[in-house]
Amino acid sequence: MKFKACLTAMVGAMAATAVAEPLPIEDLAREPAITSVTMSADGSYLVGLITPPGDEGSELALTVWDLEEGGPPTVTPSNDRMRFFYAQALKADKLFVGGRQAWTGALRGCGEGKSVGSTATFLTKLYMTDKEMDDFDEAFTKSRKTRGVSEATERCFELAGTASLYQDLPLDPNDVIVQRVNQANFVTEYVRVNLKSGAEELIYRSGGGEAADLFDPRTGELLVKARTEPANGDYQFQVLIRDDATGEFNVHDPLTSSARDRYTVSVVGRDEQSGNYYVVTDKFSDTADVYFYDPVARSFSDEALFALDKFEASGVVLSRREADFGKLLGFRYMADTGKTYWVDPEWDSMMAGVEAAFPGQNVGVIDYTDDLSKILFETSSSANPPGYHLLIDRKAVQTLGNERPWIETEDLRKTDLVYYTARDGQEIPGFLTLPKGFEPGSDTPLPAVVLPHGGPWARDTAGWDGTGWPQFLATRGYAVLQPQYRGSTGWGRDLWLAGDAQWGLAMQDDKDDGAQWLVEQGIADPDRIAIFGYSYGGFAAMAATVREDGPFRCAIAGAGVSNLERIGRGWSDNRLQRILQGRTVRGMDPLENADKANIPILIYHGDRDVRVPLFHAKDFYDRVKDRVDAELLVVDDMPHSLPWWPEQHEETLAAIEGFLADDCEMK
């Protein structure tokens, strides 16, 4: 009865609007029914994670489906310490699986966390096993002790991890390229590994500021290297391309950029016939597009190979099939969500048929066999959790499962991409999620939540949100605006650079102006607007708490930054990243302005968060608790980033719901 009364109070002023049933907290908090599905190259088996039979969504189990023999899948549950969160089918009947466990101990500079004392954090391990899943070995690490390496160093590598899969070699039945740190000299090595025999061949060792960038997917030979060079107080990012005639690597000035300019220059593939490279860059326009780069003439194509107005390229799709290996199939762009625009007629026709079968959803190809007899693909939208399907013989679709089949998708409304103008004329993209049935201008304005993303060098999409927050709030009667404020990436270089040193200033204006836009559009009641964010979004909520004459009734800060000076100094373990991004962390410091707090705030933070340590939440809470109604929720064992455990998600969603309805009085 109490829950029903709170809901009635929130949306009582919009009786004319048909409101869907609130999306239950447990429907978002529990583990997916199926996720992380991939297919072996030969199409003989699938690998994924499922909620094991009899489980109520508290954990995930590693699962293998035999597509040739059929029968029930082979299921291996997580154990009491390590929980699975990722799975991938490799080649040679091998599987790749990721596991996480809570861990507390002395890191001493190994990984993200304290250098002195004990850190409460998580360990992430990558394991390799086979289809039978009898044995799990740490992936791509040497089993023998390295001569001359101390026990402390070995322990550091065990905690921080040393190896990862760098590049698949689609035409080789057994080999992959692995990136690994040598424990003896801390140098990154690139090793060709035979998954069947375990044999290794060192193919490149980084050094002198250089690192591998692109290997030939056909042969495994190194084609492109990246070099970072100090230059007049700045850094140059150089691209070195191998000369096919001499084998030497030469710097290509047209591909060179600087840390200060922050141009995007990414070599994403090579055309085998012409020898030209596909390069994603924003050197010639505000948004990044795909160009051809001729390494002989050392010049770009006159025009982009493919471009979308206002949207940025993320890569190209090249064929992995032996018959047409390396052929250009499509372009990947970050539009309202990540999409592939097919230019190959065969793929365009196939995918058009699939998209017609799943109207309104984005279709993403995951894996396919060489003869295209099996194509594994994923479907999703902002109102449809991801589903996994097989296209068989190019005509029949077999659905494997949906991540959250218990959600009534007909009660959800799709998210729309919108644009509004900030007070200084800057155009700001945003994503708007409304309760189903609400019509701006016809129905009574709603309570609203402005929901800025984390990062800030990141962006939202109109796809399914893994946190569930937009639909969670919309089904409770709130209009939800996710502003892509200045400092966001993926919307053009101008918007990105405009956020430098504007934390709490112009970046914050963009959130306030988004709230004003909601009012002007007849969507939001000006007296019932809240701000809620996580990570950088948590900073924005804290900044809103101390900004005078702001548009927000209350704020919710999840894992928020409150002390700009400390976060700027310790922005990253990587020195170059600190120079690149850390120097942009300037502006209005919420902690220094805590005496100006003027709206209620809920602060929640995980006690195993090492990205944004807990002191940010505690210090800010201590400074504002005597000035405004403030609540601090410390969530046991919660790290900074997804995946969170179901119990953590349940606790935070319940706190958000209760605070908005009761403490914030969004009536």
N, C-alpha and C positions, 0 to 999 in steps of 0.2 A: 504494500500500500504506500510506503514511503517513496519508493521509486516512482510509482505512478503519479504521486502528488508533485514530485520534483519536475517530472516531464511536463505535467499540466501547467505548472508555473512558468516554465521556459517558453512554451509556445501558445499560451492561452490567448495572446493577442492576434493569432493568425488562424482563427476558427474557419475562415473561408478556404484555407489551403488544405488539400488532402495530403496528410503527412503519413509516410510509410512507418512501419513498425521499427523501433530502434534496433540497429544491428547489435545483437548480443555480444557482450564483452568476450565471452568464451569462444565465440565463433572466430574472432580475430586473434585471440591469445594462443589458442592451442596450435600444436605443430600441424603442418600441412598433411593432408591425406597422402599426397604424392608430390615429389619435387626433385629437382636436379637430375632429370632424366636425360641420358645420352645413349647412343647406339654404337656398337662396334663397327669398324670399317667394313667388314664383310656382311653386316646385317644379321649375324647369327644370334646376337643377344642384346638385351637392353640392361642398363645399370641405372639405378636411381635410389632415392630414399623414400620410405613410406612410414606411416604410422603403423606399427606392427599389430597384428590381430589381437584383440582384447585390450589394447591400450586406449586410453581416453584422450590421447593427444599430448602426452607428457614427454615423448621422446621420438626419435626417428631411427629406423632400421635400414641398414644397407641391404639392397635387394637386387637380384639378378633374374631376369626373365629369359628363358631359352626360346628363341623364336623358331628354331628348327624342330626341336623335339616336343615343344609345348609343355603342358603339365604345370603344376603349381610352381611359383617362383621360389628361389632359395633366399631365405631371409636370415640376416645376422643382426641382432639388436645391438644398440649401444650398451656399454657396461656402466657400472656404478660411478666410474670416474670420468671416462672419456665419452663425449656425446658426438655422434656424427652430425656434420652440417653440410657436407659437399661430397659428390661422387662423380666420377667420369670414367667412361669406357675408353680404354686405350687400344693398343693392338697386341698381337701375340697372346690373346686371351688374358690380358692384364687389366686390372682396375686400379684407379686412383681414388683415394678417399681422404677427406679431411675430418679431423676430430679436434674438439676443444675441451679443456677441463680447467676448472678453477684451481689456482695455485698461488701460494703465498711463500715468499722467500726473498733472499738477497740477490738482486740482479747484478749489482756492481757494474752498471753501465751496459749490460747486455740487453739490448732491445729497449722498448719504450717503458720508462718507469724510473724509479729512484736509483741514483748511483750509490747512495749511502743508506744503510738501513734496509728494512724489509718492504716489499711491494706486494700488495694484493692485486693480482692480475689474472690473466688467462694464458694458458699455453695452447698454441695451435700447432698441430702436427699433421704432416702429410704422409700417408702410408700407401704402400703398394701391396696388392694381393692378386690372386687369380680368381677365376669364376667360382671355384669351390669355396673360397674365402676361409681356408684352413689356417693360413699363416698371414700375419700382417707385419711387414718390415717397413721401417722408416724409408721413405722414397729417396732414391738416388744419393744416399750417403754412403761413404766408405765404412766398411765394417771394422777394419783394423785401425789400431791406434797410430796416429801420425807421429813419427819420430821427432823429438824436440818440442812437442806441444805440451804445455803444462796441463794439469788437471783442471785448473781454473778456466783456461781457455776452452778446453773440451766441454766443460760444463756450460760455458757461455754459448757455444755453438749448439749445444743440445737444447738450451732454453730458447734461443733466438731463431733457430732454424738456419740451414745452410744451402738448401737446394730447391729448385723448382723446375717444372717443365717449361722450356723456353719456346720450342717450336716443334711441331709435328712434321714428319716427312711423309706426306700422303702416299707416295708411290713405293716406299720401302715397307715391307711387311713387318719389320721388327724394330727398326731404328727410330730414335727420337733425339732431339738436341736438348741437353739439360744445362741450366745455368747453376753453378755451384761455387761457393767461396772456399778457397784452399785454407785449411786451418793452420798451416805452417807459416804462410806469408800474408794471409788476409786478401789475396788477390782473387778477383772473380774469374772463373774459368768456364769455358763452354765446351761441353763434352758430348760426343756422339755415343749414345748408349744403346746396346742391343738388348731389348727387353726379354728376349727368349734366353740368351746365353749369359747375359750380364756383362759381356765384354764392353770395354770403354776405349774411346779414342779421343785424346785432347785435340780440339781443332782450333781453339783460340784462347789466348790468355790476355786479359785486359791489363792496361798499365799506361802510365804517362798521361793520365787524363782521358784515355780512350776506352771505348767499350763497343762491343758488337751491337749492331742495330738491325741488320737484315741479312738473313741467310737465304740462299737459293733453296726454295722448297722442293726442287727436283733433285738436286745433288747434295745439299747440305753445305755447300761452299759459302764462305763469307763474302757478301757483296758490298755491304755498306757498314761503315763505322761512324761513331759519333765521338767528337772530341770537345772537351771543355777547356778553354784557355783564359787565364786572367788577362785583362786588357784595360789599363787606365782606370782602375777602380771598379771596373765592370767585369763581366764574363762574356766571352764569345762562345756560341754554340756552333761548332763547325761540323759539316758533313763530309766524310771522305768516301769516295766511290772507287771501287777497284777498276783499274784499266784492264780490259779483257786482253789486250795485246801484250802488256808487260807484267801484269799481275800486281802492280804497285797500286797503293791507295793514295789518292790525291785529294786535297781540299778543294771543294767547289764553292767559290765565293757567292754565287747566286743563292745557295742554300744556307749560307751563314746568317746567323741572327745574334742578337745580344740579349742579355738578361734584362737590361733596362728597357729595351723596346718591346720585349715579350711577344714577338711574332710567333705564330704557329708555323712550324716547318716539320712535317712528318712524312717520311718515306714509307709508304704503305704497301708497295708491291712493284713488280717489274713485268713489263710486257716482253715475252720471250722473243717474239718475231722482230720487233724494232729495236730492242735493247733499251727503250725508254723506261723511265720510272714513273710510277704514280705517286704524286706528292700532294698532300693536303696542306694548304697554306692560306693565310689571310694577308699575305704581302701585297695583294693587288685589289683587295676589297675589304670591307668591314668584317664580313663573315668568311670563314674558311671554306674553300671549294677544292675540287680535285683537278689538278693540272698534270699534263705530261711534262717530264723533264728529260731533255736530251743530254746525256752525259758527254757526248762527243762535241756537240756545239755549245754545251754549257748554257743552255737557254731553256726557258719555259715555253710551252705552247702559248699562242697569242690569246687564246680564250680558255676558260675552264671547260673541261670535258663534260661537266654536269654541274648545274647550279640551281639553288632554290632561293627565292627571295626571303630574306630574314632568317634563314635556317643554315646550319653549319654541317659540313661533311664530317663524317667520322671514319670513313674508309671505303674500300672497294671490295667486291666479292669476285674472287677468281676461282675458276673451276678446279676441283680436286680430282676430277675423273681422268683416267689415263688417256682416253680418246681425244679430249680437248683440253688437256692440262694447262692451266694458266690463262685460259680464255676469260675475257671480261664478261661477267654475268650481270653485274649490277653495282649500284652505288649505295652506300649506307649514309644516311643523314639523320641528324637529330632534329626532327620537325616538332610537332606537338608531342610526339614520342619517337623512339628510335624506329626507323623504317628502312626497308630495302626497296630501292626503285630499280626494277629489273629492266635491263636493256637487251638481254638475250631473248629472242622470240620464243624459244622452247620453254625457258623458265618463266617468262612473262605469262605465257598461256597456262601453264600448270598452276602458278600461284593465283592467277585471276580466278580459276575454277575453285581453288581452296578458299579464297577470300569471299567468294559468292556463297559458299556453304557456311561461313561464319561472319555474317554481315555485322558491320560496326566494330569488328575486332581486328587488332593488328596480328599479322601472321609472321612468325619468325622461324626460319629453317634452322634446325639444330644439327642434324647429320643426314647423310644419304649414302646409299651404296653406289658402286661404280656404274651399275646398269640402271640406276634410278628405279629399281623395283621396290625399294623401300625408302621413303623420305620421312624422317622424324621432324615434326614441327610443333610449335607452341602457339597458342592463341591466347589473347588477353585484351582487356581494355580497362579503363578506369572503373567500370561497373561490372567487370567479369574477371574473377581471379584466373591465373594461368591454368590452361588445360593442355594436355599432351596427347598427340595424335600421330598415327602412322598413315601415310598415303601409300597404298599398296598397288603396284602395277599401274600407277598414274591415274587410277579411276576410283578405287574404293578407299574410304576413310575409316580407320579403326581408332576409336577413342580409347586411350589408355587410362585416363582419369583426370580429375580436376583437383587443384590444390585445396580448394575449400568448397566441396560440393554441398555442404550444409547451408551455404549462404543463399538466400532467396534473391537472385540478381534482378528480378523484376521490380523489387522495391528500391533499387538503386538508380540514380540518374548519372549520366555520363558527365565527365568534367569537360569544360569548354576552355579553349585558349582565348584570352581577351587581351586588350591593350588599353592602357590609360596613360595620361600625360602628367608627369610630376610638375611641381611648382616652378622648376627652372626650365621646363620645356622638354626634358628628357622623356622619351617614350619608354614605358615600362611594360614588358609582357607580364601576364599573370594567368593562373589557372583557377577557374571558378567552378566550384561544386555546390549545387543547390539541392535542397530537399525536393524529392519527386512531387510534382504537381504544383509547385510554386510558380507564379507568373509575375515578374516584376511589373509594377505599374497597375496591376489589377488587384493583387493581394496585398494585405497589410505587410509593411516592411518587417524583416526578420531580425532576430538576434544574429550576430555575425562574429566570426573568428578570422583574424588575419594570421596566416600560418607561414612565416618565412622559413625557408630551408636552411640547413646547416652549410658548412663550408668555410667561408662564403664562396670559395671558388668551386661552385657546383651549380646544379640547376634541378628543377623539378620536371616531370613529364606528365602527360595526360594518360599514362598507363596505370596499371594496378599498383597501388602504393603499398609496399611491404609493411609499413607501420599500421596501415588501416585508418589513420587519423582522418583524412578527408571524408570518407564515407561514414565513419563512426560518428562524426560531428553532424554531417548533413542529415543522417537519419534521425537525429535528435532535434531537428528543427533549426539548425544553424546554417547560414550561408558561409561558405569557406572560401577565402581568397588566398592563394599562394603567390605572393608577389615575387617576380624575378628581378629583384632590386639591383641597382648598380653594384658591381663587384661579382655578380653571377657570371659564370662561364656558359658557353654554348649559345649565346645570343648576339655575338659580335664583339669585336675587340674594343669598340668605343664604350659599350656598357660595362665591360669587364674592367677596363682601366679606370673608369670613372669612380670606382669604389676605393681606389687607393687612398689610405689615410683618412677615410671618411666613416669609420666605425662610429655609430651613434650620432653622426652628423647628416650628410646628404643621403647616406644609405638608410638612415632612420627616417628621413623625410619621405622616402619612397613607400615605407610602410604606412605612415600617417596619411599620405596622399592616396594610397590604395583604400584606406578606410573611408576617406572623403568621397572617393569615386563610387563606392558601394552605396553611400547615402544618395548621391546625385542620381544614380541609376534606379532609385526606388527599391533597392534590394535590402538595405540595412537600416534599422532604426538607429539614429545617431547616439541614443542613450544606452544602447545595448551592443557594444562592440568590444571584444576582447582580443588580446594578442597572445599567441601561444607558439613557442618555437623550441627547437632542440639543438644543442651544440652552439653554432653561431646563432641559430634562431633563439636559443636560450639567452644569449647575450642581448639580442634585440628586445626580448621581453624584459630583461633587467633594465636596459636603456630606456624603454617606454615607462618603466616604473618611476624613473627619476626625471623624466622630461616634463616640464611644466606645460600646462594647457594642451595636453595631448588628447587624442580622440578616444582613448581606450578606457573602459570601465575597470578592467583588471588585467592581470598578466599571469601567464604560466611559463616558467623557465625550466626546461629540462636540460640537465648537464650543461648549463650555460657558463660562458666566460664572464667573469666580473672584473678581473684585474688585467688590463691590457698590457701593462708593462711586463708582468711576469709571463704572460702567454707569448708575447713578442720575443722575449729572450729565449724561451724554450720551445719555439714553434715546432721544431722538428729535430730528429737525430742527425739529419743530413744538413751539412753546413750550407751547401748551395741552396737548399730549400729554404733555409732560414733567411738567406740573402734575398731570394726571389719573393717569397711570400711574407716572411716575418717583418720585413721593412714596410709593408703596407698596413700592418696592424697598428694604426694610430687613429686617434680621434677622441671622442668623449668617453671617459672611463666611468662606468657605473659606480664602482666602489668609491671613487673620489667624490662622487656627487650623491652619495647615499642620503645625505641630509635633506635632499630635495624630493625624496620618495613621497608619492601622493596618491597611489592607487594600490589596492590589495594585490598580493602576489603569492602564488604557489610555486615553490622551488622543489624540484625533485632531482635526485642525482644517485647514480650507482656507486657503491663503495669499492668496486673494482675498476673504476674508470681511471685509466692512466693517460688517456688523450687529453682530457680536461679534468685535472685532479679535483677531488672533493672539496678542497679548501676554497675554491671559487664559490661554491654554493654556501658553505658555512660562513665564510667571511661576509658575504653580502647579506645573508639572513641576519647575522648578528648586528649589522649596521642599520638595518631597516625595521627590525621587528618591533621596536619601540615607537616607530613613526607611523606605520600602517599595519593593517591586518596582514600578517605574513605567516606562512606555514612552510616548514622544511620536512621533506620526506626523503630519507636515505634508504635506498632500495638494496637489500642484501644481495651480494654476489653479482650485481649487474655491471657489465662492461659498458664502454661508450657506444659501440656500434652493434648493429644487428649481426647475427641472430641473438635475440634475447630469449631467455627461458620463458615458458608459458606463465609461470607464476609471477614473474617480473612484469610481463605485459599486462596481466590481469590487475596487478596492484596499481600500476601507473594509469591505466585506462579508467579504473574506478575512481582514482583520485582526481583525474581531470574532469570526469563527469560530475562528481560531487562538488568540486570547487566552483565550476561554472554555474551550477544550479543553485547552490546554497550560499557560499561565501561571496560570489560575484553578483548574485541576484540578477541574472540576465532575464528580467521579466518584462 
